[in-house]
Every structure is written in structure tokens, then in C-alpha cells.
Amino acid sequence: MNAHIPQILVVDDEPDIRRLVCEILEDEGYQVATAENASTARELKRSTAPDLILLDIWMPDTDGITLLKEWVAEEAMLCPVVMMSGHGSVEAAVEATRLGAYDFLEKPLSMAKLLLIVERALEASSLQIENAGLKQQLVADIEPVGKSAAVARMKDQLKRLAQHDARVLFVGEAGVGKEMYARYLHNNSFRRDGPFVDVAVGSISPENSAVEFFGKEDAGKIYPGLLERAHKGTLFLGEIGGMDKETQLRLLGALESSSFLRVGGGEAVRVEVRVVASTRIALDEEVKAGRFRQDLYYLLNEVSLDVQSLREHSEDVPALLSFYVDYFVSQDRLPFRKFSMAAQNYLRNYSWRGNVRELKNLVQRLMILGVGEDIELDEVKAALGSVIGDAVTAHSVPEFFNLPLKDARDHFEKAYLEYHFERTGGSVAKLSAAVGMERTHLYRKLHSLNIKL
């Protein structure tokens, strides 16, 4: 079978640049398509499905930054985009990177640097696709880990509920695995072949919530929202108590009628979807305080399931440690390590304020930062008392030090924010104060690092 030849789309309004870049890339064995403006770029992106896009910032119709924003909004897993500009500035480079651009090239182009970045971007894309496939497989196959009475009882209840379409509200502390139980419910239901769309409600700002949930229509283009994307499947609303009042009202109407209007649209969209929600706060108290609609509460709370804290079934800790070691070996290709018996016994008696999420994050930190196959008790105690390990020595260099800067920064930021998220009890407001980041930017950062709220 022939190997896949990478397809590259070059978007630039200067004919000489397009011709030069096209010739060089074709000499390197790539397939190349070129566009002189944003309009042609849109058409070629749809028709050629490129593996990489080289995108000029300054164009006669629509600038490259605006076009990048458009593509990022349309496509969850956009191919790598490398921005190019003859009027390069720090601000433009920062904005492009924040939006998700892989890299930024200044003109006049260095052909050696161009080829190096193209090669690295295509390698990163292949790894991203491979990891996404592994994640999908892990998600599809996942089921609650542990043999305690609490886990067995929950699995039995969910298997019985899966045969019906009742709305379920999962109640429990932050990090107990409410989303995982919701996926297990979906995977055992007749909707298993449909989509499972999960959303951290608190990560959506009130001004964007209408578009996020119900989609929009703009200049003849349709952008489907969460409800539409979950059609024939399950929509999981994580921490529903964080939803603003206006969206609560619109969601109530959509669930009662199984239809809604997109923002800017005039025709009702009908959907057939099971809505499952979770909360770590007492919603009945939120109703009494006037912060959550009583009618929506009763609509979502047809069946309520309490998810126990990890402290209440600590006998499952060794099985969870083993599961997450295998998980990170498969997902992130981290070197295999195993917990010593002393470490396992210590962790069985640990308080686990952050529950299963805290355990997962601990395993990840120890596998990224540690050396040697065995995870001993002293290393566990040190990791529990620090952000992401102690001082780096010449004999103990974190794995992510060997990654490109952007990937290493993502690893550090994810571990740093997850650590403080646990310490602040899962509150975005407290996390914002603890890390000194404005809340709007923090929401964006949590979303980009795939940190579940």
C-alpha cells in the first residue's frame, strides 16, 4: 500500500512567494495547493483536506488571523497552521499562537527554517491524530475501576438505567468521576453508537453560552451548538450549577420541546438527545437561593445518583493506581513505572481531597518527573507535598525537558493548574485568585489544556 503523501495548502497574496514555496515543497516530495486569498483558501481547504496550512497574515479580502479564528471555531481538530508575515510583530505572533497556530515565520522566508518547521508540524500532527485515536479507544472501553461494593452497586444501577431514557443527575464531590459514570451509562444504552458530548458548564462564559449550546447562523453558514452535535446521543452537562440564568431558561425550553432556534436563525432545529448532568453543590439549596431554576432542576433530576468519595471506597486505590499507570503508558507514551507495596498502602490511607482526579494527577506527575521503574514511598510523599516534584538535578531530569518548548510548557501548565485546582476545591474563582490569572483568560487556558471542571 502506498504511503500517504502530505498535502500542504499555501495561502499568500504574493505570486512570487506562492511559486517559490510551492516549488521547494514539491521538490521535497509534498503535494501542494496554493491560494491567493481567503476565499480561495476556504474552498481548497474543503476540497483538499490539507495536512498542513501555511497562512499569510496580510491578504486583500480577509486577514489570516481572522481566517484562523474561523477555522478553529469550525473544526475541533484543525491541522497544523503555520503563520507567515512580512510585517511580523510580537503581538501578531502571540495572537496567532494563542489561537492555536503551530508556529510563526517572518518574511523574507528562510527556506531551511521553513522546511524544518513543516517537517516538525507534520510529525506533531501525526502524533496528535494517533493520540486522539488512542484516547477514543480508551474512552470507548473505559468502565468504573474497582471491586468495592460502592463501585459494583453504581455499575449495576447504571446498567439498569441505561435501558431507559430517564435524565440522570450525578451528585458528588469534585473529582469523584461523575463524567466517567455518565460515559458508562451512555456506553451501555441504546445510544452507544451516537455521540457523547461532554461540556464543563462553568468553563463557558455567559456571553458565549447561547452560541455554545444552541449554535448560530451567520451569512448563510451554520455553526452547530452542543445540543445539535449530541443529536441521537448523550449530552453531559458537567457541574450544571455554574449555568447562567438566561441559558437555564433557554435550555429548559429546548428540553421541553426537543427543539430550539440557533442564534441568528429563524427555523426551529429539532433534536433527539439524552441529557445527563452532574453537580458537586446542593442544587436544591441553589433553587431556594434563587440561583437555579426550580423547573429545570426537576427536569434534570428525574433520577439522582450519589457518587461516593474515594475516601469511602479506599480499597479501590491500588486498582486505580495500576489503571492510570497503564493509561499514561498508552496515551502519553510515558515509561512504565509501578508503585511499591509500601506506597500503595500509604495511598490507601491518604485523605484524597481531590478524589480520583487527584489520584490520576499524582500518577501523571510521578510518571513524568520520576526516574526508575519503582515508585517508592519517599517519592510519593515528596510529590504529594510539592507542585510538580522537587528540585531538578543532573541525575533526575523531567521527561518533558526533552520535548519542544511549546509541548513542555503545556505539560508544566497542565500539572500546575491541576495542582492548584485541587487545592482550591474545584472553584474557578478561587483558582483565578490563586494563580493570578483573569477569569476569562483562565477559562480559555483550561479549555485549551483539556482540564475538566
Secondary structure by P-SEA (a helix, b strand, c coil): cccccbbbbbbcccaaaaaaaaaaaaaabbbbbbbccaaaaaaaaaaccccccccccccccccaaaaaaaaaaacccccbbbbbbccccaaaaaaaaaacccccccccccaaaaaaaaaaaaaaaaaaaaaaaaaaaaaaacccccccaaaaaaaaaaaaaaacccbbbbbccccccaaaaaaaaaaaccccccccccccccccccccccccccccccccbbbbccccccccbbbbbcccccccaaaaaaaaaaaaccccccccccbbbbbbbbbbbcccccaaaaaaaccccaaaaaaaacbbbbbbcccccccaaaaaaaaaaaaaaaaccccbbbbcaaaaaaaaaccccccaaaaaaaaaaaaaccccccccaaaaaaaaacccccccccccccccccccaaaaaaaaaaaaaaaaaaaacccaaaaaaaacccaaaaaaaaaaacccc
